Amino acid sequence: MAPTITAPHARATARYQHVSASKIRQVLALVKGLPVDDAIRLLQLSEKEAAEDILKVLDSAVANAEHNRQLPADELYIALAWADEGPTRKWGQPRARGRYFRIRKRTSHITIVVARYEEDELEQLRRKQESTGRGAAVQQRRRADRVRKSRAAAAPEEHDHDHDHEVDEVDEVDEVDEVDEVDEVEEAEGAEADDEDGEDK
């Protein structure tokens, strides 16, 4: 039976995963008790195939904590994580001399519980992050998000109509082009007239 958690928490379960429970437990032992951010980075860099399934369950647990419990993701850690054995599908492969090799396709059920740190633990974690430089980066990212949202809210609405001065500029350009074309035509006609007069003489 899983121990009782008094802190606010959320959980997620993935059933009938096509990985044996023993392989899942090897990876769960690495991330159990870690902050969510550290656990995600560790799973992303892990070479175990089971890490991908565990990462999906962890993302689901964090999403449940944020949307259902209103818990910030950066204050969560993996409180509990376990894998139970699922049904085993019997399979086999025929071999030489009438033999038959049994193959067992094992499945497992993965459960991850994320909980919020206590206030004193949060204070210690923040001091540690500030000393290593990670806490400052988180604060800067939050501030940048707030500034971006405030600027987007204060931005003026876009105009759907055309401005008159833009139309006037276009008209002036068209008039200049027409005048240039007329001048070129007149110069060409004058040159032809001069050529005809020279031939008559």
C-alpha positions in Angstrom: 0.0 0.0 0.0 1.3 3.4 -1.0 2.1 5.8 1.9 -0.2 8.7 2.6 0.8 12.2 1.3 -0.4 15.2 3.3 0.9 17.9 0.9 -1.2 18.9 -2.1 -0.5 16.4 -4.9 -1.7 15.0 -8.2 -1.2 11.7 -9.9 -1.3 10.1 -13.3 -1.4 6.4 -14.4 -0.6 4.7 -17.7 -1.9 1.2 -18.0 -1.0 -1.8 -20.2 2.4 -0.4 -21.3 4.3 -2.8 -23.5 7.4 -2.8 -21.2 8.1 -5.1 -18.3 7.7 -3.7 -14.8 11.3 -4.5 -13.9 12.6 -2.3 -16.7 10.3 0.5 -15.7 11.4 0.3 -12.0 15.0 0.8 -13.0 14.2 4.2 -14.4 11.8 5.2 -11.7 14.5 4.6 -9.1 16.5 7.4 -10.8 13.9 10.1 -10.8 12.0 9.3 -7.5 12.3 12.2 -5.1 13.7 14.7 -7.7 12.2 18.0 -8.6 10.0 17.9 -11.7 12.4 19.9 -13.9 15.4 17.8 -13.0 13.4 14.6 -13.5 12.3 15.7 -17.0 15.9 16.6 -18.0 17.1 13.2 -16.7 14.4 11.3 -18.6 15.1 13.2 -21.8 18.8 12.3 -21.7 18.3 8.7 -20.6 19.1 6.0 -23.0 16.6 3.6 -21.6 13.6 2.9 -23.8 11.3 3.0 -20.8 12.2 6.6 -20.1 9.9 7.8 -23.0 6.8 6.1 -21.4 7.7 7.5 -18.0 8.2 11.0 -19.4 4.7 10.9 -20.8 3.2 9.9 -17.5 5.2 12.6 -15.7 4.0 15.3 -18.1 0.4 14.1 -17.5 0.8 14.3 -13.7 2.2 17.8 -13.9 -0.6 18.9 -16.2 -3.2 17.4 -13.7 -1.5 19.3 -10.8 -1.5 22.6 -12.7 -5.1 22.5 -14.1 -6.9 20.5 -11.4 -5.0 21.5 -8.3 -3.7 24.9 -9.3 -0.1 23.9 -8.3 2.8 25.6 -10.0 5.0 23.2 -11.9 8.3 24.6 -10.5 7.3 23.8 -6.9 6.5 20.1 -7.6 8.6 17.0 -7.0 8.1 13.3 -7.6 6.7 12.0 -4.3 5.8 8.5 -5.3 6.4 6.4 -8.4 5.8 2.7 -8.9 5.2 0.1 -11.6 2.8 -2.9 -11.3 2.9 -6.0 -13.5 0.1 -6.2 -16.1 -1.2 -9.2 -17.9 1.4 -11.3 -19.8 0.6 -12.4 -23.3 1.9 -15.9 -24.1 3.7 -16.1 -27.4 6.1 -18.7 -29.0 8.5 -19.4 -31.8 8.9 -22.8 -33.4 12.4 -24.2 -33.5 14.2 -27.2 -35.0 13.3 -30.8 -34.2 9.7 -30.0 -33.2 10.7 -27.8 -30.3 8.8 -24.7 -29.3 10.3 -21.7 -27.5 7.9 -19.8 -25.2 8.0 -16.0 -25.4 6.3 -13.9 -22.8 5.1 -10.4 -23.8 4.9 -8.6 -20.5 3.0 -5.4 -19.7 3.0 -3.0 -16.8 1.0 -0.2 -15.2 3.0 3.0 -14.4 1.8 5.4 -11.6 3.5 8.7 -10.7 2.4 11.1 -7.9 3.8 14.6 -7.8 3.4 16.8 -4.7 4.2 20.4 -3.7 7.2 21.1 -1.5 6.6 22.3 2.0 7.4 26.0 2.7 10.7 25.4 4.4 11.8 23.0 1.7 10.8 25.5 -1.0 12.9 28.2 0.7 15.9 25.8 0.8 15.4 24.9 -2.8 15.2 28.6 -3.9 18.4 29.4 -2.0 20.2 26.5 -3.7 18.9 27.6 -7.1 20.0 31.2 -6.5 23.5 30.1 -5.4 23.9 28.0 -8.6 22.4 30.7 -10.9 19.3 28.7 -11.9 16.9 30.6 -9.7 17.7 33.9 -11.3 17.1 32.5 -14.7 13.6 31.3 -13.7 12.8 34.7 -12.2 13.9 36.5 -15.4 11.8 34.2 -17.6 8.8 34.9 -15.4 9.3 38.6 -15.6 9.8 38.5 -19.4 6.5 36.6 -19.7 4.7 39.2 -17.6 6.2 42.1 -19.6 5.2 40.4 -22.9 1.6 39.9 -21.7 1.3 43.5 -20.5 2.6 44.8 -23.8 0.2 42.7 -25.7 -2.7 43.9 -23.6 -1.7 47.6 -24.0 -1.0 47.4 -27.8 -3.4 49.6 -29.9 -5.9 47.9 -32.1 -4.9 47.5 -35.7 -6.7 49.8 -38.2 -8.7 48.0 -40.9 -9.1 51.1 -43.1 -6.5 52.7 -45.5 -5.0 56.1 -44.6 -5.6 59.0 -46.9 -2.0 60.1 -47.1 -1.0 56.7 -48.4 -3.5 57.0 -51.2 -2.2 60.6 -52.0 1.4 59.3 -52.2 0.3 56.6 -54.7 -1.6 59.2 -56.8 1.5 61.5 -56.9 3.7 58.7 -58.0 1.2 57.8 -60.8 1.1 61.4 -61.9 4.9 61.7 -62.1 5.1 58.5 -64.1 2.5 59.8 -66.6 4.3 63.1 -67.0 7.6 61.3 -67.7 5.9 59.2 -70.3 4.3 62.3 -72.0 7.7 64.0 -72.1 9.4 61.0 -73.7 6.6 60.8 -76.4 6.9 64.5 -77.2 10.8 64.2 -77.5 10.4 61.2 -79.8 7.9 63.1 -82.0 10.2 66.1 -82.2 13.1 64.0 -83.2 11.1 62.4 -86.0 10.0 65.8 -87.3 13.6 67.1 -87.4 14.6 64.0 -89.4 11.9 64.6 -92.0 12.8 68.3 -92.4 16.5 67.3 -93.0 15.5 64.8 -95.7 13.3 67.5 -97.5 16.2 69.9 -97.7 
